[in-house]
Amino acid sequence: MKQQLALGTAQFGLDYGITNAHGRVAAEESLRMLQCAWEGGVGILDTAPAYGDSERALGEVFTAGPARAWRIVTKTLPLRSVQVDAQAVSRVDTAFRDSLAHLRAASADTLLVHHADDLLVPGGEALYRWLRGEQDAGRAARIGVSVYDGEQVRALLARYRLDAVQLPASIADQRLLADGTVQRLRDAGVEIHVRSLYLQGLLLADPSFIARRFPDHGAWAQRLHEECRTRGMSAVQACLSFFRSQPAFDVAVIGAASAGEVRALVDAWQTIPAMDWSGWAVDNPSFTDPRQWNQT
């Protein structure tokens, strides 16, 4: 499969990202962003009901703009419970119906379980049967899950057949490459979507910001930006070149906050070559895992 770019749309419905100073994207700007993305060859949009009003905003933009055959990736309602019962599956079903209604779509290309442990707790098999039912009914062409770590992937592959998995990876966060998770997914024929290539914008920030927020990694950030200058590229290009260097990666999910950012992203995507960043991994989840940022 040729590597593809997906536009992440969390900022269409949330004030998303540790460096986001602009808040949610306005409706008019959303339309311009999608126009730029489509004209630049981007045909995949990544969203979720957990992203605030993102799905509703997309549906309104779809109505306002020209008809286009977007490949839509959305996610289930996160349950985050110790057990999945019939009532929980019903809530997920209702939320997915709402997602399609908000998106003004009859189906999604890819439906991911947003909280991986929802498939692993007792009763998770019922949720998976629901997923397969949605696929069989034609409301989702592909089914899969969004994960955080290799342990989840091992447990999921032992129990279920998955078409797609979304996982985090970046120049800083290379654990799922190092521990064999990416290869395990590739061997199972799973399409791999990569999020957090910018580490929620952190890798694009001025090193002084990182030094203030993560004092132990300020020097690393300074070296990274110096390396980018040495290689004659921006931080965005560096992040994309990392993705390009991993042939097992299929889809890069990257957000933007303006049409200008989308144009710059598309330009970089179309021109940047693969480059080796294997020596830049940071073995510290307090820096590489956004779930732990509020604990630092």
Residue pairs with C-beta under 8 A, 6 or more apart in sequence:
1 191
1 250
3 243
3 244
3 249
3 250
3 251
3 252
4 43
4 44
4 250
4 251
4 252
5 41
5 42
5 44
5 251
5 252
5 254
5 265
5 266
5 269
6 42
6 44
6 45
6 46
6 73
6 193
6 251
6 252
6 253
6 254
7 33
7 34
7 37
7 42
7 44
7 45
7 46
7 253
7 254
7 255
7 256
7 262
8 46
8 195
8 253
8 254
8 255
8 256
9 45
9 46
9 47
9 51
9 54
9 57
9 58
9 255
10 16
10 17
10 47
10 48
10 51
10 52
10 54
10 255
11 17
11 20
11 24
11 25
11 255
11 256
11 257
12 24
12 25
12 30
12 47
12 51
12 53
12 54
12 57
12 58
13 24
13 51
13 52
13 53
13 54
13 55
13 56
13 57
14 24
14 51
14 52
14 54
15 23
15 24
16 51
16 200
16 255
17 200
17 201
17 255
18 200
18 201
18 202
18 205
18 213
18 290
18 293
19 200
19 201
19 202
19 204
19 205
19 209
20 201
20 257
22 257
22 258
24 52
25 33
25 57
25 257
25 258
27 57
27 60
27 61
27 64
29 258
29 259
30 57
30 58
30 61
31 61
31 64
31 65
32 258
32 259
33 256
33 258
33 259
33 261
33 262
34 45
34 61
34 65
35 65
35 259
36 259
36 262
36 263
36 266
37 45
37 262
37 266
38 68
40 262
40 263
40 265
40 266
40 267
40 269
40 270
41 266
41 270
42 262
42 266
43 69
43 70
43 71
44 70
44 71
44 72
44 73
44 109
44 251
45 58
45 70
45 71
45 72
45 73
46 73
46 74
46 166
46 193
46 195
46 253
47 54
47 55
47 58
47 72
47 73
47 74
47 75
47 103
48 54
48 55
48 74
48 75
48 114
49 55
49 74
49 75
49 76
49 77
49 95
49 98
49 99
50 75
50 77
50 78
50 114
55 74
55 99
55 102
55 103
56 102
58 72
58 102
58 103
59 101
59 102
59 103
59 104
59 105
62 68
62 70
62 103
62 104
62 105
63 104
71 109
71 110
72 103
72 105
72 108
72 109
72 110
73 108
73 109
73 110
73 111
73 112
73 164
73 166
73 193
73 253
74 96
74 99
74 103
74 108
74 110
74 111
74 112
75 111
75 112
75 113
75 114
75 146
76 92
76 95
76 96
76 111
76 112
76 113
76 114
76 115
76 118
76 127
77 91
77 92
77 95
77 96
77 114
78 114
78 115
78 118
79 88
79 91
79 92
79 115
79 118
79 127
80 115
80 117
80 118
81 88
81 118
81 121
82 121
82 122
83 121
83 122
83 123
84 118
84 121
84 122
84 123
84 124
84 126
84 127
85 123
85 126
86 126
88 123
88 127
89 126
89 127
89 130
92 127
92 130
93 130
96 111
96 134
96 139
99 108
100 106
100 107
100 108
100 139
106 139
107 138
107 139
107 140
107 141
108 139
108 140
108 141
109 140
109 141
109 142
110 140
110 141
110 142
110 143
110 144
110 163
110 164
110 193
111 131
111 134
111 135
111 139
111 140
111 142
111 143
111 144
112 143
112 144
112 145
112 146
112 164
112 165
112 166
113 119
113 127
113 131
113 144
113 145
113 146
114 146
115 146
116 145
116 146
116 147
116 148
116 152
116 156
117 152
118 124
118 127
119 127
119 128
119 145
119 156
119 159
119 160
120 152
120 155
120 156
120 159
124 159
125 159
128 159
128 160
131 140
131 143
132 143
134 140
134 143
135 141
135 142
135 143
142 163
142 164
142 191
143 162
143 163
143 164
144 162
144 163
144 164
144 165
144 166
144 190
144 191
145 152
145 156
145 162
145 165
145 166
146 165
146 166
146 167
146 195
147 153
147 156
147 165
147 166
147 167
148 167
148 168
148 289
148 291
149 175
149 176
149 181
150 175
150 176
150 179
150 180
150 181
150 184
153 165
153 167
153 176
153 181
153 184
153 185
154 181
154 184
156 162
156 165
157 184
157 185
157 188
162 188
162 190
163 190
163 191
164 190
164 191
164 192
164 193
165 185
165 190
165 191
165 192
165 193
166 193
166 194
166 195
166 253
167 176
167 181
167 182
167 192
167 193
167 194
167 195
168 176
168 194
168 195
168 196
168 288
168 289
169 176
169 177
169 182
169 194
169 196
169 197
169 243
169 246
169 249
170 196
170 197
170 198
170 199
170 203
170 239
170 242
170 288
171 203
171 224
171 238
171 239
171 242
171 277
171 280
171 281
172 199
172 203
172 280
172 281
172 282
172 287
172 288
173 196
173 199
173 281
173 282
173 288
173 289
174 278
174 280
174 281
175 181
175 281
175 283
175 288
176 182
177 246
178 281
182 192
182 246
182 248
182 249
183 248
185 192
185 248
186 192
186 248
191 250
191 251
192 248
192 249
192 250
192 251
193 250
193 251
193 253
194 243
194 249
194 251
194 252
194 253
195 253
196 290
197 203
197 239
197 240
197 242
197 243
197 252
197 253
197 254
198 204
198 236
198 239
198 254
198 255
199 288
199 290
200 290
202 210
202 213
203 221
203 224
203 235
203 238
203 239
204 235
204 236
204 239
205 221
207 218
207 221
207 222
207 224
207 225
208 218
210 217
210 218
210 221
211 217
211 218
211 219
211 221
211 222
212 218
213 296
214 286
214 287
214 296
216 284
216 287
217 282
217 284
217 287
220 282
224 235
224 238
224 280
225 235
227 238
227 280
228 234
228 235
228 237
228 238
231 238
231 275
233 241
233 272
234 268
236 264
236 265
236 268
237 268
237 272
238 275
238 277
240 252
240 268
240 269
240 272
241 272
241 273
241 274
241 275
241 277
242 275
242 277
243 249
243 252
244 272
244 273
244 274
244 275
245 274
245 275
245 276
245 277
252 269
254 265
256 262
256 265
282 288
285 292
286 292
286 293
286 295
286 296
